[in-house]
Amino acid sequence: MSAFTEYISESFIELKTKVSWTSWAEAQRLTVTVAVFSVIFSLSVWGVDILISEILDFYFNAIKS
């Protein structure tokens, strides 16, 4: 158990001292960028889904008649 505790302790020290973190402003800017592209991508997938659904409805209604 001591090795595990030492590992966790060293991990926190490494995160505080050896990792270079982006600035808060940069992190906010990147978060907004990811959120915007996620919304755009999800709307695109939704649009394609609706389009394919309409095409399939038209096709199956045409062959049913």
C-alpha positions, 0 to 999 in steps of 0.5 A: 500500500505504501508504494501506491501512496508514494505513486499518487504523491509523486503523480501530484508533484509531477502535475504541479511542477513538471507539466506545462499547463495552458493559460486560463484564457487559452483553455477558455478559448479552446473550450468555446471552439470545441463546443461550437464545432460540436454543435455544428457537427451534431446539427450536420449529423441531425440534418443528414439523418433527417434527409436520409429518413425522408429519402427512405420514406419516399422510396418505401412509399413509392414501392408500396403503392 
